[in-house]
Amino acid sequence: MLAQQKEAIYTLICSICYFIVLLILPLVFKGIAAESVLLLFALFISSIWILRKRSGSRFQAMDEMDKTIRLQAAIIATHAFGLTVAIYGIVLYLIHRGYPFVPIHQVLLLALHSWLSLYAFWSGSILYLYRRGALSV
Amino acid sequence: MFKPEQKITNNIRKLRFEAGEMTQEQLAQKVEVTRQTIIALEAGKYLPSLYLAIRLARVFGLKVEDVFNID
């Protein structure tokens, strides 16, 4: 397995784990503070950075097919990221439209969920494109 | 006139065997890509850049159009 594929698997699993943590934490602690969301944000970024180092994936060591797949996966992920932001924003609007403001922790959760979706779709797309082959353009 | 649904094929695998049964790894090293890229090329899952296509053709001492074709 290529280092890039290992990196993608680690990143995908990490993103899913953080999604699950974000589902469970508010249930266990009857809510979530804004500072906790920021901490999880920092932990997530640190986690994927560490996992990337451990996978041995380096951009300079990639050949043209690796870079093509990485770029195409990023394009797919960007659209998924936008869709997540849009859906989340609409949901927040529907929940809070009777109020003058949205709680800060929910705004931060929108940001964190969007970031998690970006990495989940990016890594998932990388794995899919290695299996299927890069898109012909 | 080329139709959009026409596919680019190659005979890299056949040329590899004709070139003294060169392995995928050996060919990959010659053109400075990974073995997985050669696998993807032979399976038709990846279209190489012009640069890589020319390098591949030069390994076999052929022209690009002798290695790649449009079906």
Backbone of each chain as ProteinMPNN parsed JSONL, in Angstrom:
{"seq_chain_A": "MLAQQKEAIYTLICSICYFIVLLILPLVFKGIAAESVLLLFALFISSIWILRKRSGSRFQAMDEMDKTIRLQAAIIATHAFGLTVAIYGIVLYLIHRGYPFVPIHQVLLLALHSWLSLYAFWSGSILYLYRRGALSV", "coords_chain_A": {"N_chain_A": [[0.847, -1.201, 0.0], [0.512, 2.223, -0.817], [2.145, 5.096, 0.665], [0.53, 7.33, 0.575], [-2.013, 6.231, 0.446], [-2.126, 4.986, 2.893], [-1.993, 7.244, 4.537], [-4.432, 8.392, 3.799], [-6.287, 6.494, 4.743], [-5.776, 6.585, 7.514], [-6.479, 9.269, 7.994], [-9.17, 9.299, 7.276], [-10.303, 7.497, 9.132], [-9.65, 8.864, 11.487], [-11.165, 11.222, 11.157], [-13.768, 10.185, 11.207], [-13.793, 9.152, 13.797], [-13.616, 11.519, 15.301], [-16.028, 12.675, 14.552], [-17.783, 10.924, 15.797], [-17.044, 11.331, 18.474], [-17.92, 13.963, 18.745], [-20.615, 13.519, 18.588], [-21.148, 12.033, 20.854], [-20.084, 13.38, 23.116], [-21.731, 15.774, 23.815], [-24.006, 14.431, 24.689], [-23.131, 12.957, 26.87], [-22.115, 14.931, 28.61], [-24.212, 16.655, 28.769], [-24.312, 18.805, 27.003], [-22.092, 21.121, 25.257], [-19.175, 23.029, 25.576], [-17.949, 26.104, 24.138], [-15.19, 26.367, 24.271], [-14.407, 23.734, 24.486], [-14.999, 22.79, 21.96], [-13.183, 24.263, 20.442], [-10.843, 23.207, 21.454], [-11.082, 20.552, 20.607], [-10.933, 21.004, 17.882], [-8.277, 21.887, 17.602], [-7.019, 19.56, 18.501], [-7.796, 17.755, 16.534], [-6.563, 18.76, 14.19], [-3.908, 18.493, 14.974], [-3.831, 15.721, 15.289], [-4.229, 14.687, 12.642], [-1.98, 15.697, 11.463], [0.084, 14.404, 12.836], [-0.553, 11.767, 12.151], [-0.12, 11.875, 9.424], [2.631, 12.209, 9.34], [3.418, 9.767, 10.435], [2.513, 8.037, 8.495], [4.315, 8.357, 6.49], [3.927, 9.773, 4.23], [4.88, 12.006, 1.717], [4.788, 14.983, -0.092], [6.749, 15.667, -1.961], [7.743, 13.248, -2.7], [5.862, 12.108, -4.277], [4.535, 10.818, -7.358], [3.364, 11.741, -10.707], [0.809, 10.633, -11.012], [-0.013, 10.219, -8.387], [-0.139, 12.877, -7.484], [-2.081, 13.882, -9.169], [-4.355, 12.405, -8.427], [-4.535, 13.267, -5.8], [-5.113, 15.974, -6.145], [-7.532, 15.872, -7.581], [-9.132, 14.613, -5.698], [-9.159, 16.605, -3.775], [-10.665, 18.55, -5.065], [-13.159, 17.307, -5.212], [-13.623, 17.062, -2.462], [-13.778, 19.718, -1.677], [-16.196, 20.55, -2.738], [-17.914, 18.906, -1.27], [-17.395, 19.878, 1.263], [-18.422, 22.482, 1.022], [-21.108, 21.833, 0.682], [-21.679, 20.697, 3.155], [-21.332, 22.911, 4.862], [-23.38, 24.526, 3.887], [-25.734, 22.998, 4.369], [-25.583, 22.676, 7.149], [-25.667, 25.355, 7.906], [-28.241, 26.059, 7.055], [-29.764, 24.427, 8.706], [-29.094, 25.5, 11.217], [-30.188, 28.018, 10.877], [-32.92, 27.388, 10.665], [-33.386, 26.382, 13.211], [-32.783, 28.523, 14.89], [-34.075, 30.796, 13.978], [-35.951, 32.351, 15.221], [-34.611, 33.836, 17.047], [-32.271, 36.429, 18.059], [-29.606, 35.747, 17.806], [-27.082, 33.179, 17.23], [-25.976, 30.545, 19.299], [-22.568, 30.585, 20.367], [-21.089, 28.214, 20.569], [-22.341, 26.558, 18.786], [-21.849, 27.742, 16.351], [-19.117, 27.34, 16.248], [-19.157, 24.567, 16.213], [-20.278, 24.16, 13.704], [-18.147, 25.015, 12.132], [-16.171, 23.118, 12.886], [-17.372, 20.641, 12.21], [-17.619, 21.016, 9.462], [-14.933, 21.13, 8.718], [-14.108, 18.55, 9.466], [-15.657, 17.102, 7.653], [-14.5, 17.918, 5.291], [-11.925, 16.725, 5.394], [-12.701, 14.039, 5.666], [-14.069, 13.509, 3.251], [-12.035, 14.128, 1.471], [-10.0, 12.257, 2.062], [-11.472, 9.899, 1.709], [-12.109, 10.135, -1.0], [-9.569, 10.012, -2.135], [-8.878, 7.339, -1.598], [-10.895, 6.066, -3.056], [-10.329, 6.949, -5.667], [-7.81, 5.853, -6.116], [-8.528, 3.226, -6.299], [-10.414, 3.154, -8.385], [-9.187, 4.595, -10.379], [-7.747, 7.575, -11.689], [-9.759, 10.461, -12.516], [-10.739, 11.02, -15.859], [-9.923, 13.811, -17.67]], "CA_chain_A": [[0.0, 0.0, 0.0], [1.288, 3.458, -0.89], [2.095, 5.959, 1.847], [-0.623, 8.227, 0.423], [-3.209, 5.467, 0.784], [-2.1, 4.835, 4.364], [-2.365, 8.556, 5.08], [-5.864, 8.587, 3.571], [-7.031, 5.621, 5.665], [-5.637, 7.151, 8.866], [-7.234, 10.523, 8.053], [-10.6, 8.969, 7.231], [-10.666, 6.923, 10.438], [-9.546, 9.945, 12.47], [-12.327, 12.113, 10.955], [-14.959, 9.475, 11.683], [-13.702, 9.098, 15.264], [-13.96, 12.836, 15.842], [-17.483, 12.835, 14.355], [-18.431, 10.144, 16.852], [-16.802, 12.047, 19.737], [-18.806, 15.136, 18.76], [-21.991, 13.053, 18.817], [-21.281, 11.458, 22.197], [-19.743, 14.34, 24.185], [-22.867, 16.557, 24.33], [-24.943, 13.542, 25.368], [-22.537, 12.569, 28.156], [-21.953, 16.104, 29.472], [-25.437, 17.47, 28.673], [-23.997, 20.045, 26.306], [-20.673, 21.242, 24.94], [-18.751, 24.422, 25.67], [-17.22, 26.616, 22.97], [-13.769, 26.084, 24.465], [-14.213, 22.307, 24.177], [-15.008, 22.655, 20.492], [-11.899, 24.781, 19.968], [-9.823, 22.225, 21.84], [-11.217, 19.409, 19.683], [-10.438, 21.492, 16.591], [-6.812, 21.844, 17.675], [-6.612, 18.158, 18.615], [-7.996, 17.118, 15.231], [-5.49, 19.2, 13.287], [-2.673, 17.85, 15.454], [-3.939, 14.278, 15.021], [-3.986, 14.344, 11.242], [-0.574, 16.039, 11.175], [0.889, 13.295, 13.368], [-0.836, 10.57, 11.348], [0.552, 12.043, 8.144], [4.063, 11.935, 9.566], [3.584, 8.33, 10.673], [2.253, 7.282, 7.263], [5.471, 8.515, 5.607], [3.512, 10.419, 2.99], [5.541, 13.292, 1.464], [4.379, 15.503, -1.399], [7.898, 15.658, -2.871], [8.007, 11.872, -3.138], [4.737, 11.632, -5.085], [4.697, 10.962, -8.8], [2.293, 12.541, -11.3], [-0.502, 10.032, -10.761], [-0.331, 10.508, -6.987], [-0.513, 14.291, -7.366], [-3.35, 14.047, -9.897], [-5.41, 11.865, -7.564], [-4.638, 14.147, -4.624], [-5.768, 17.213, -6.573], [-8.933, 15.58, -7.917], [-9.807, 14.351, -4.419], [-9.352, 17.906, -3.124], [-11.778, 19.228, -5.751], [-14.378, 16.635, -4.724], [-13.789, 17.387, -1.038], [-14.164, 21.13, -1.554], [-17.642, 20.614, -2.975], [-18.578, 18.287, -0.118], [-17.231, 20.856, 2.348], [-19.406, 23.545, 0.782], [-22.436, 21.276, 0.92], [-21.817, 20.554, 4.614], [-21.536, 24.254, 5.415], [-24.708, 25.0, 3.474], [-26.772, 22.247, 5.093], [-25.465, 23.024, 8.568], [-26.134, 26.739, 8.054], [-29.696, 26.058, 6.915], [-30.303, 23.824, 9.931], [-28.957, 26.496, 12.293], [-31.168, 29.066, 10.608], [-34.26, 26.902, 10.995], [-33.486, 26.214, 14.665], [-32.609, 29.777, 15.634], [-34.552, 31.972, 13.249], [-36.756, 33.206, 16.086], [-33.742, 34.494, 18.022], [-31.368, 37.402, 17.421], [-28.25, 35.251, 17.612], [-26.825, 31.74, 17.323], [-24.967, 30.284, 20.332], [-21.217, 30.538, 19.81], [-20.57, 26.839, 20.451], [-22.921, 25.95, 17.585], [-21.101, 28.291, 15.215], [-17.843, 26.623, 16.227], [-19.442, 23.196, 15.781], [-20.431, 24.222, 12.242], [-16.796, 25.081, 11.565], [-15.463, 21.859, 13.102], [-18.002, 19.606, 11.38], [-17.259, 21.276, 8.063], [-13.526, 20.742, 8.564], [-14.075, 17.096, 9.51], [-16.21, 16.585, 6.401], [-13.493, 18.172, 4.247], [-10.893, 15.686, 5.458], [-13.31, 12.73, 5.438], [-14.314, 13.365, 1.824], [-10.751, 14.156, 0.77], [-9.331, 10.963, 2.214], [-12.307, 8.889, 1.057], [-11.967, 10.287, -2.457], [-8.237, 9.504, -2.489], [-8.958, 5.872, -1.6], [-11.768, 5.667, -4.168], [-9.657, 7.205, -6.954], [-6.733, 4.863, -6.291], [-9.171, 1.962, -6.677], [-11.105, 3.305, -9.654], [-8.353, 5.28, -11.349], [-7.982, 9.02, -11.712], [-10.796, 10.895, -13.445], [-10.212, 11.464, -17.156], [-10.411, 15.159, -17.994]], "C_chain_A": [[0.881, 1.25, 0.0], [1.134, 4.272, 0.396], [0.874, 6.883, 1.783], [-1.924, 7.513, 0.796], [-3.288, 5.238, 2.294], [-2.548, 6.132, 5.014], [-3.869, 8.774, 4.946], [-6.701, 7.734, 4.53], [-6.975, 6.183, 7.084], [-6.507, 8.394, 9.01], [-8.733, 10.253, 8.083], [-11.07, 8.429, 8.58], [-10.661, 8.003, 11.51], [-10.764, 10.865, 12.372], [-13.59, 11.467, 11.502], [-14.962, 9.405, 13.204], [-14.101, 10.435, 15.887], [-15.454, 13.139, 15.648], [-18.226, 12.141, 15.495], [-18.261, 10.823, 18.206], [-17.746, 13.244, 19.845], [-20.276, 14.752, 18.95], [-22.179, 12.672, 20.286], [-21.083, 12.497, 23.306], [-20.939, 15.15, 24.711], [-23.888, 15.707, 25.084], [-24.426, 13.199, 26.765], [-22.501, 13.754, 29.118], [-23.127, 17.088, 29.396], [-25.149, 18.827, 28.016], [-22.508, 20.1, 26.019], [-20.299, 22.718, 24.943], [-17.96, 24.813, 24.429], [-15.736, 26.277, 23.074], [-13.446, 24.614, 24.163], [-14.151, 22.083, 22.67], [-13.682, 23.137, 19.921], [-10.77, 23.805, 20.284], [-9.86, 21.023, 20.896], [-10.705, 19.768, 18.288], [-8.908, 21.377, 16.546], [-6.313, 20.404, 17.747], [-6.746, 17.446, 17.269], [-6.875, 17.49, 14.266], [-4.167, 18.545, 13.686], [-2.682, 16.363, 15.117], [-3.615, 13.962, 13.569], [-2.552, 14.709, 10.831], [0.348, 14.916, 11.634], [0.696, 12.042, 12.513], [-0.156, 10.67, 9.982], [2.042, 11.75, 8.253], [4.297, 10.434, 9.701], [3.368, 7.521, 9.399], [3.442, 7.354, 6.309], [5.126, 9.204, 4.303], [4.207, 11.785, 2.86], [5.207, 13.75, 0.049], [5.521, 15.413, -2.415], [8.185, 14.27, -3.426], [6.905, 11.333, -4.042], [5.029, 11.793, -6.57], [3.436, 11.628, -9.372], [0.914, 11.95, -11.038], [-0.945, 10.319, -9.321], [-0.833, 11.944, -6.84], [-1.848, 14.558, -8.061], [-4.511, 13.579, -9.03], [-5.628, 12.777, -6.366], [-5.401, 15.425, -4.983], [-7.245, 16.973, -6.861], [-9.739, 15.309, -6.648], [-10.094, 15.661, -3.69], [-10.517, 18.672, -3.755], [-13.11, 18.64, -5.274], [-14.668, 17.065, -3.288], [-14.244, 18.827, -0.838], [-15.667, 21.29, -1.766], [-18.417, 20.018, -1.803], [-18.527, 19.213, 1.094], [-18.271, 21.968, 2.217], [-20.815, 23.086, 1.067], [-22.697, 21.138, 2.424], [-22.091, 21.899, 5.258], [-22.947, 24.75, 5.115], [-25.814, 24.319, 4.285], [-26.779, 22.628, 6.565], [-26.005, 24.429, 8.813], [-27.652, 26.829, 7.981], [-30.353, 25.492, 8.175], [-30.23, 24.826, 11.086], [-29.979, 27.621, 12.118], [-32.56, 28.618, 11.055], [-34.455, 26.785, 12.505], [-33.551, 27.571, 15.37], [-33.233, 31.009, 14.987], [-35.434, 32.89, 14.099], [-35.929, 34.019, 17.062], [-32.762, 35.438, 17.323], [-29.947, 36.882, 17.192], [-28.203, 33.728, 17.738], [-25.771, 31.516, 18.402], [-23.592, 30.04, 19.727], [-20.711, 29.111, 19.632], [-21.137, 26.157, 19.201], [-22.254, 26.499, 16.319], [-19.765, 27.553, 15.085], [-18.033, 25.164, 15.814], [-19.653, 23.133, 14.277], [-19.049, 24.204, 11.594], [-16.081, 23.739, 11.699], [-16.054, 20.736, 12.255], [-17.647, 19.781, 9.907], [-15.82, 20.826, 7.787], [-13.378, 19.228, 8.57], [-14.588, 16.507, 8.188], [-15.223, 16.791, 5.259], [-12.458, 17.047, 4.228], [-11.467, 14.292, 5.216], [-13.538, 12.51, 3.932], [-13.014, 13.359, 1.028], [-10.075, 12.794, 0.845], [-10.147, 9.844, 1.559], [-12.183, 8.939, -0.463], [-10.617, 9.779, -2.933], [-8.283, 7.977, -2.589], [-9.787, 5.38, -2.788], [-11.042, 5.825, -5.512], [-8.48, 6.266, -7.185], [-7.312, 3.537, -6.751], [-9.727, 2.049, -8.095], [-10.168, 3.801, -10.76], [-8.704, 6.753, -11.357], [-9.05, 9.356, -12.749], [-10.147, 11.371, -14.736], [-10.794, 12.835, -17.47], [-9.818, 15.631, -19.314]], "O_chain_A": [[1.872, 1.322, 0.727], [0.14, 4.156, 1.113], [0.26, 7.182, 2.807], [-2.822, 8.111, 1.388], [-4.363, 5.288, 2.891], [-3.376, 6.129, 5.925], [-4.51, 9.281, 5.867], [-7.707, 8.202, 5.064], [-7.993, 6.251, 7.773], [-7.193, 8.564, 10.018], [-9.474, 10.898, 8.825], [-12.102, 8.849, 9.104], [-11.563, 8.055, 12.346], [-11.333, 11.247, 13.395], [-14.387, 12.117, 12.177], [-16.006, 9.578, 13.834], [-14.832, 10.476, 16.876], [-16.068, 13.79, 16.494], [-19.164, 12.689, 16.075], [-19.203, 10.89, 18.995], [-18.305, 13.506, 20.91], [-21.08, 15.559, 19.415], [-23.22, 12.944, 20.884], [-21.806, 12.503, 24.302], [-21.148, 15.213, 25.922], [-24.554, 16.191, 25.999], [-25.196, 13.156, 27.725], [-22.815, 13.609, 30.299], [-23.042, 18.21, 29.896], [-25.682, 19.857, 28.43], [-21.748, 19.244, 26.472], [-21.012, 23.552, 24.385], [-17.376, 23.963, 23.755], [-15.101, 25.938, 22.075], [-12.371, 24.289, 23.658], [-13.351, 21.288, 22.176], [-13.119, 22.506, 19.026], [-9.859, 23.606, 19.48], [-8.823, 20.538, 20.444], [-10.116, 18.933, 17.601], [-8.332, 20.849, 15.595], [-5.303, 20.062, 17.13], [-5.9, 16.627, 16.91], [-6.307, 16.622, 13.603], [-3.403, 18.1, 12.83], [-1.662, 15.809, 14.708], [-2.815, 13.069, 13.292], [-1.986, 14.079, 9.938], [1.272, 14.524, 10.921], [1.658, 11.344, 12.191], [0.325, 9.671, 9.448], [2.634, 11.124, 7.373], [5.257, 9.895, 9.15], [3.958, 6.454, 9.228], [3.572, 6.515, 5.418], [5.932, 9.222, 3.373], [4.137, 12.614, 3.767], [5.334, 12.978, -0.901], [5.29, 15.119, -3.588], [8.793, 14.128, -4.487], [7.009, 10.207, -4.527], [5.671, 12.754, -6.995], [2.548, 12.031, -8.621], [-0.052, 12.692, -10.861], [-2.112, 10.625, -9.073], [-1.827, 12.197, -6.159], [-2.647, 15.368, -7.591], [-5.526, 14.266, -8.912], [-6.763, 13.029, -5.964], [-6.235, 15.895, -4.21], [-8.104, 17.752, -6.449], [-10.892, 15.726, -6.538], [-11.142, 15.811, -3.062], [-11.265, 19.359, -3.058], [-14.056, 19.369, -4.973], [-15.803, 17.39, -2.94], [-15.016, 19.115, 0.077], [-16.327, 22.06, -1.069], [-19.446, 20.553, -1.392], [-19.492, 19.318, 1.851], [-18.917, 22.342, 3.195], [-21.625, 23.831, 1.619], [-23.794, 21.425, 2.902], [-22.978, 22.02, 6.103], [-23.617, 25.319, 5.977], [-26.709, 24.977, 4.815], [-27.833, 22.87, 7.154], [-26.708, 24.672, 9.794], [-28.278, 27.571, 8.738], [-31.364, 26.01, 8.648], [-31.19, 24.98, 11.841], [-30.557, 28.109, 13.09], [-33.281, 29.356, 11.726], [-35.54, 27.05, 13.022], [-34.295, 27.737, 16.337], [-32.954, 32.136, 15.397], [-35.645, 34.053, 13.755], [-36.478, 34.81, 17.829], [-32.461, 35.268, 16.142], [-29.17, 37.502, 16.466], [-29.116, 33.086, 18.259], [-24.764, 32.224, 18.426], [-23.464, 29.371, 18.702], [-19.996, 28.815, 18.674], [-20.493, 25.281, 18.623], [-22.117, 25.78, 15.329], [-19.337, 27.191, 13.99], [-17.174, 24.588, 15.145], [-19.252, 22.161, 13.637], [-18.811, 23.473, 10.632], [-15.457, 23.269, 10.747], [-15.313, 19.962, 11.649], [-17.404, 18.805, 9.197], [-15.534, 20.221, 6.753], [-12.615, 18.674, 7.778], [-14.029, 15.54, 7.67], [-15.115, 15.951, 4.365], [-12.155, 16.488, 3.174], [-10.796, 13.446, 4.624], [-13.228, 11.44, 3.408], [-12.906, 12.659, 0.021], [-9.635, 12.246, -0.166], [-9.584, 8.949, 0.93], [-12.156, 7.902, -1.127], [-10.518, 9.185, -4.007], [-7.784, 7.397, -3.553], [-9.428, 4.402, -3.444], [-11.126, 4.956, -6.38], [-8.182, 5.919, -8.328], [-6.671, 2.802, -7.503], [-9.538, 1.141, -8.904], [-10.342, 3.463, -11.931], [-9.838, 7.13, -11.061], [-9.227, 8.636, -13.732], [-9.12, 12.048, -14.706], [-12.013, 13.0, -17.53], [-10.108, 16.742, -19.758]]}, "seq_chain_B": "MFKPEQKITNNIRKLRFEAGEMTQEQLAQKVEVTRQTIIALEAGKYLPSLYLAIRLARVFGLKVEDVFNID", "coords_chain_B": {"N_chain_B": [[-12.545, 12.882, -37.064], [-12.579, 13.18, -33.58], [-14.444, 11.409, -31.198], [-15.988, 12.097, -28.032], [-16.357, 9.814, -26.455], [-14.405, 8.053, -27.147], [-11.691, 5.951, -26.348], [-8.448, 6.097, -24.878], [-5.948, 3.836, -25.401], [-3.249, 1.561, -24.54], [-0.225, -0.264, -25.246], [1.583, -1.043, -23.343], [2.125, -3.155, -21.588], [2.528, -5.325, -23.323], [4.736, -4.405, -24.747], [6.574, -4.258, -22.725], [7.028, -6.95, -22.099], [8.11, -7.748, -24.478], [10.441, -6.386, -24.404], [12.563, -7.844, -23.253], [11.252, -9.051, -21.138], [10.73, -7.133, -19.156], [10.152, -5.973, -15.867], [7.334, -4.508, -14.071], [8.259, -2.892, -12.062], [10.856, -2.315, -12.872], [10.373, -0.852, -15.208], [9.003, 1.274, -14.069], [11.004, 2.468, -12.555], [12.675, 3.337, -14.581], [11.204, 5.367, -15.81], [10.735, 6.946, -13.703], [8.461, 6.814, -11.965], [5.963, 5.448, -9.712], [5.478, 1.913, -9.117], [2.808, 1.378, -8.911], [1.692, 3.311, -10.543], [2.448, 2.425, -13.07], [1.016, 0.036, -13.094], [-1.58, 1.076, -13.031], [-1.578, 2.437, -15.452], [-1.306, 0.338, -17.326], [-3.659, -0.988, -16.841], [-5.408, 0.74, -17.871], [-6.427, 2.684, -16.249], [-5.377, 5.121, -15.812], [-4.449, 8.096, -17.414], [-1.51, 9.126, -18.845], [0.617, 12.049, -18.424], [1.774, 14.208, -21.063], [4.5, 14.396, -20.959], [5.234, 12.089, -19.454], [4.25, 10.154, -21.196], [5.909, 10.483, -23.412], [8.371, 9.818, -22.282], [7.898, 7.138, -21.66], [7.583, 6.074, -24.204], [10.149, 6.476, -25.195], [11.656, 4.739, -23.659], [11.089, 2.311, -24.817], [12.047, 2.781, -27.286], [10.395, 3.825, -29.225], [7.816, 5.712, -31.011], [5.406, 7.994, -29.551], [2.826, 7.538, -30.526], [3.014, 4.917, -31.223], [2.913, 3.602, -28.903], [0.666, 4.471, -27.538], [-2.828, 4.691, -28.279], [-5.866, 5.733, -29.902], [-8.976, 4.396, -29.485]], "CA_chain_B": [[-13.026, 13.652, -35.912], [-12.566, 12.335, -32.389], [-15.657, 11.47, -30.384], [-15.6, 12.154, -26.622], [-16.404, 8.539, -25.756], [-13.31, 7.209, -27.572], [-10.803, 5.693, -25.233], [-7.022, 5.973, -25.185], [-5.402, 2.558, -24.935], [-1.809, 1.448, -24.713], [0.281, -1.642, -25.251], [2.774, -1.007, -22.49], [2.377, -4.497, -21.061], [3.089, -6.145, -24.417], [6.075, -3.878, -25.044], [7.414, -4.628, -21.584], [7.424, -8.345, -22.251], [8.965, -7.844, -25.655], [11.73, -5.756, -24.093], [13.299, -8.719, -22.354], [10.423, -9.348, -19.957], [10.957, -6.091, -18.152], [9.105, -5.971, -14.842], [6.692, -3.209, -13.868], [9.146, -2.112, -11.195], [11.982, -1.837, -13.695], [9.865, 0.215, -16.08], [8.681, 2.41, -13.197], [12.262, 3.146, -12.202], [13.217, 3.997, -15.782], [10.463, 6.607, -16.104], [10.655, 7.687, -12.439], [7.147, 6.825, -11.324], [5.815, 4.272, -8.848], [4.97, 0.71, -9.776], [1.341, 1.516, -8.953], [1.338, 4.121, -11.719], [2.571, 1.525, -14.232], [-0.14, -0.867, -13.01], [-2.769, 1.843, -13.425], [-1.459, 2.712, -16.898], [-1.583, -0.89, -18.078], [-5.071, -1.329, -16.659], [-6.225, 1.784, -18.49], [-7.065, 3.488, -15.207], [-4.724, 6.421, -15.702], [-3.894, 8.653, -18.642], [-0.28, 9.822, -18.453], [0.878, 13.355, -18.995], [2.535, 14.137, -22.316], [5.888, 14.172, -20.538], [5.383, 10.674, -19.104], [3.997, 9.373, -22.404], [7.122, 10.541, -24.242], [9.411, 9.04, -21.579], [7.588, 5.721, -21.819], [7.877, 5.703, -25.595], [11.611, 6.465, -25.374], [12.182, 3.512, -23.024], [10.948, 1.227, -25.781], [12.624, 3.197, -28.566], [9.285, 3.998, -30.162], [7.104, 6.99, -30.952], [4.269, 7.985, -28.616], [1.647, 6.942, -31.171], [3.215, 3.465, -31.296], [2.653, 3.076, -27.558], [-0.705, 4.849, -27.178], [-3.728, 4.764, -29.423], [-7.258, 6.089, -29.602], [-9.888, 3.39, -30.039]], "C_chain_B": [[-13.082, 12.735, -34.699], [-13.861, 12.523, -31.608], [-15.234, 11.416, -28.925], [-15.564, 10.788, -25.951], [-15.262, 7.614, -26.183], [-12.273, 7.129, -26.466], [-9.363, 5.609, -25.713], [-6.532, 4.671, -24.583], [-3.892, 2.558, -25.138], [-1.42, -0.021, -24.752], [1.576, -1.729, -24.459], [3.131, -2.405, -21.998], [3.057, -5.379, -22.107], [4.517, -5.693, -24.717], [7.056, -4.241, -23.937], [7.929, -6.048, -21.722], [8.354, -8.533, -23.442], [10.351, -7.254, -25.411], [12.477, -6.569, -23.047], [12.584, -8.981, -21.051], [10.738, -8.388, -18.802], [9.809, -6.128, -17.134], [8.488, -4.571, -14.743], [7.579, -2.291, -13.031], [10.304, -1.52, -11.987], [11.542, -0.689, -14.591], [9.579, 1.466, -15.248], [9.944, 3.188, -12.843], [12.834, 3.905, -13.387], [12.521, 5.324, -16.063], [10.169, 7.405, -14.835], [9.226, 7.896, -11.939], [7.083, 5.603, -10.411], [5.286, 3.088, -9.669], [3.455, 0.775, -9.912], [0.888, 2.342, -10.15], [1.423, 3.27, -12.975], [1.38, 0.556, -14.256], [-1.394, -0.165, -13.505], [-2.762, 2.145, -14.925], [-1.853, 1.481, -17.702], [-3.038, -1.301, -17.968], [-5.996, -0.3, -17.295], [-6.92, 2.683, -17.488], [-6.448, 4.872, -15.077], [-4.191, 6.846, -17.056], [-2.647, 9.453, -18.278], [-0.238, 11.228, -19.031], [1.681, 13.163, -20.282], [3.994, 13.798, -22.013], [6.131, 12.697, -20.235], [5.187, 9.793, -20.329], [5.246, 9.349, -23.29], [8.238, 9.72, -23.597], [9.175, 7.546, -21.749], [7.939, 5.263, -23.233], [9.391, 5.582, -25.807], [12.24, 5.23, -24.739], [12.157, 2.371, -24.026], [11.513, 1.579, -27.156], [11.573, 3.411, -29.64], [8.745, 5.423, -30.106], [5.897, 6.852, -30.023], [3.069, 7.279, -29.243], [1.796, 5.432, -31.386], [2.926, 2.803, -29.951], [1.197, 3.325, -27.15], [-1.543, 4.985, -28.44], [-5.113, 5.197, -28.963], [-8.153, 5.063, -30.287], [-11.173, 4.022, -30.538]], "O_chain_B": [[-13.588, 11.617, -34.795], [-14.313, 13.646, -31.386], [-14.239, 10.77, -28.594], [-14.828, 10.6, -24.982], [-15.142, 6.509, -25.654], [-12.014, 8.097, -25.751], [-9.086, 5.117, -26.807], [-6.688, 4.437, -23.384], [-3.334, 3.426, -25.809], [-2.183, -0.899, -24.347], [2.53, -2.398, -24.857], [4.301, -2.789, -21.994], [4.025, -6.081, -21.817], [5.403, -6.523, -24.917], [8.231, -4.498, -24.197], [9.107, -6.322, -21.495], [9.262, -9.364, -23.417], [11.309, -7.575, -26.114], [12.967, -6.018, -22.061], [13.206, -9.117, -19.997], [10.973, -8.788, -17.662], [8.646, -6.293, -17.501], [9.034, -3.593, -15.254], [7.642, -1.083, -13.259], [10.68, -0.365, -11.79], [12.241, 0.317, -14.721], [9.876, 2.582, -15.673], [9.944, 4.418, -12.834], [13.409, 4.982, -13.227], [13.154, 6.287, -16.497], [9.453, 8.405, -14.871], [8.839, 8.997, -11.546], [8.03, 4.82, -10.343], [4.73, 3.254, -10.755], [2.886, 0.296, -10.892], [-0.182, 2.096, -10.708], [0.568, 3.377, -13.855], [0.809, 0.293, -15.314], [-2.169, -0.719, -14.285], [-3.803, 2.112, -15.581], [-2.638, 1.57, -18.646], [-3.592, -1.895, -18.893], [-7.218, -0.448, -17.262], [-7.887, 3.366, -17.824], [-6.941, 5.705, -14.315], [-3.558, 6.06, -17.761], [-2.732, 10.378, -17.47], [-0.947, 11.557, -19.982], [2.2, 12.079, -20.546], [4.628, 13.017, -22.722], [7.114, 12.117, -20.698], [5.882, 8.79, -20.486], [5.594, 8.31, -23.851], [8.965, 9.008, -24.289], [10.114, 6.778, -21.956], [8.52, 4.195, -23.425], [9.853, 4.688, -26.515], [13.251, 4.729, -25.231], [13.083, 1.563, -24.084], [11.462, 0.767, -28.079], [11.833, 3.202, -30.825], [9.156, 6.229, -29.271], [5.43, 5.747, -29.746], [2.377, 6.512, -28.574], [0.82, 4.748, -31.694], [2.721, 1.592, -29.876], [0.577, 2.487, -26.496], [-1.049, 5.341, -29.509], [-5.478, 5.047, -27.797], [-8.098, 4.883, -31.503], [-12.054, 3.321, -31.035]]}, "name": "protein", "num_of_chains": 2, "seq": "MLAQQKEAIYTLICSICYFIVLLILPLVFKGIAAESVLLLFALFISSIWILRKRSGSRFQAMDEMDKTIRLQAAIIATHAFGLTVAIYGIVLYLIHRGYPFVPIHQVLLLALHSWLSLYAFWSGSILYLYRRGALSVMFKPEQKITNNIRKLRFEAGEMTQEQLAQKVEVTRQTIIALEAGKYLPSLYLAIRLARVFGLKVEDVFNID"}
